[in-house]
């Protein structure tokens, strides 16, 4: 039984409660939405910079930065992604100069603890890739592996890739190997074939399967005179058809 006078106060209380619920219900979806903000600046050097931030459920999800010169060249790009705990998960930066002929690329990925997990670096000069480096790290941030590729010109003018591969145990260098690969070598090929320089008749094939010579020479399969040499300098590898 409702006390006398309470029946006049009850509709007002219900109205207040309904208003509070309405605000809560409409605010929650807005908070969970993806929100993007964009800011554009003109830098002192005349470049135009654009900063884009994306938020998900109120937390910073990604940041994108672009810097463009008055001529239209994209001089710098930087993209960063974040874990839900606020730490960086991915970082990518590309710097371009000399009208686009020179470029440096840096890509890093991180564990959810904030420790770097892997890194890739590429240097382009005069439109040609001259160096690459791949690195991996354990959960403590110590090196696991590192492969460095440097385009080198030999005394005879021949260009080769000098590739050094290091492996680490507990952050300490455990082994290191250095090899030369011909310019144009496809490092992504699964089973490259390298031709020999046999002097047999032209009808004889001189392209064989990859050899296992410790010096990385690859024999051809020519069937000419046995006195002819069928071991030649490395050719340009390609993916198996």
N, C-alpha and C positions, 0 to 999 in steps of 0.2 A: 504494500500500500504506500503510495507516495504522499508525503506530508503536504499540507495546504501551502500553496505558494511555490512549491518546488516544481509544479507542472509548468510554471511560466519561465523558470530558469532552465529547464531541461532542453528546450529547442535551441537556446543560445549555445549551450555546451556542445550539443551535437554539431551545430554549425561550425564552431571553432575546431572541433576534432576533424570534421570533414575537410576543412580548409588546410589543416596541418598535413593530413594524409595526401591531399591533392598536390601540395608543394613537394612532399617527399617523393611521390610517385613520378612527378614530372622532372625532378632534379636528378634522380638516379640514372635514367637512360642518358641524359646529357653528359654526365660525368664519365660514363663508360664509352662515349663516342670517341672517334679519332678526330683530333683537332690539328690543323696545320696552319702555321703562321709563316708569312713571307715578308722579308725586309730587304730593301735594295739600297745600296749606298754608292756614292761616287768617291773613290779614293783620291789621295793627293797626286798619284801618278796618272790620273785620268781614267783608270780602269773602273769598270762597273762591277760591283760585288753583290751577289744575291745570296742571302742566307735563308734556308728553309728549315723549320723545326716541325717535327711531327710528334704529337703526344697521343698516347693510348691509355685510357682510364686515368688520365691525369698525370701519367709518368712519361718522361722524355723517352721516345722510342728511336728516333733517328735525327741526324743533322746532316744537311747537305749544303755545301758552299761552292759557289761558282764565281770565278773572276775572269772577266772578259776585257780585252784591250779595245781601244777605240777602233782598231782595224777589224775587230770581230774575232780575233784569235782567243780561244779559250786557254788562258795562261795557267789557270790553276783550278783543279777540282778536288774536293775533299768530301768523302762520305763516311759517316760514322753511325754505327748501330749500337744499341745498348741492350743489355740483359734487363730483366724486370727488377733486378736488385740495384740498377743504376750504373753498373760497371760496363765498360766498353766490351762489345763482343766482336766487332769488325771495324777496321780502319783502312781506308783506301785513299791514296793521294797521287795525283798525276800533275807534274809541273812541266810546262811546255814553253820553249823559247825559240829564238832564231826563226821566227815565222812558221814554227811547227816542225822544224828539222831536228831539233834537240828535245829530248823528253826523258824525264826520270819518273819511274813508277814505283810506288811503295805500297804493298798490301800486307796487312797483319791481321791475324785472328787470335782471339784470346779465350782462355778457359773462363768459366763463370766466376772463378775466384779473382779474376783480373790479371792473371799471369799469362804472358804471351805463349801461344801454342805453335804458331808457324809464321814464317815471313817470306815474302818474295820481293826481290828488287830487280828492276830492269833499267838499263841505261841505253838510250838511243842517241847517236851522234850523226849528224848529216843524213838523217833518215835511215840509218843502219843500226841494228841492235849490235852493241859491242860488248855487253856484259850482262850476265844474269846470275842471280844467286838465290838458292832455295835453302831455307833453314827450318828445322823442327826443334821443338823444345819439350822437355818433360814438364810435369805439373809443378815443379819447383822453379822452372824458368831456366834450367840448365840445357845446354845444347844436347841434342840427340844425333842429328845429322846436319851436314852442311855441304852443298854442292855449288861450286863456283865455276862459271863458264866465262872465259875471256877470249875475245877474238884477237888473234895475234898474227902479225905479219912476219914470216921467216926471212932469212937473209936472201933467199932466192926470189922473194916477192910473193911467195905463196901464202895465202891466208888460211889459218887453221884455228879451230877452237881448242884451247887448252883447258881441260876440265879437271878440276881437283875435287875429290870426294872425301870428306872427313866423317868419321864416326866417333861418337863419344860415349863414355861410360861414367855416369855420375858427374858429368860436366868436364871430364878429363879426356883429352884426345887419345883414342885407342888405336886408330889406324887412319892412314891417308894414302890415297892413290892419285896419280896424275897421268892423264892420257891425252893424246892429240887426236882430234877428229877433223875431217876435211870441212872446209867452208861449204855451207849448204847441206850439211848432214842433218837428217831428220831425227831428232832425239825422241820423237814420239812414235817412230816406226817400231812395230813389234818384231818383225824378222827382215831386216834390211839385207839386200844382196849387193855385193860389191864385185865389179868385173876385174878379171886378171888382165895381163897384157901379153898373153900367149901369141906366138908368131906362126901359128898353124894356118891352114887355108881358111879363107873367109867363111867357108861353109861350116866350119867347126864352131860350136858355141863357146863363148868365153865368159859366160856369166854363171856362176855356181852359187850354191847355198852358202851362207856365212860360214867361214872357216873357224877354227879354234886355235889358231896360232897364238902363242902367248904375246907376240909383238903386235897383235891385232891386224896382221895382214890377212887378206882374203883370197884364197885360190880360185882361179877360173876352172872351167871344166873342159877346156880345149883338149882335143885328142890328137894333136900333131906329133911331130918328131919328139921323142923323149928328151932330146938335148935342148929343146926350146924351153924358155922360162915362162911359166904360167902363174908366177906370183907377181902381182903388180901393186902399185900404190892404191890406197883406198879410193873407191869411186863414191858417188853420191848415193847414199842409201835412200830407199823409198819403202813405203808400206807394201806388204804383200797384197797382190791382187786377189 
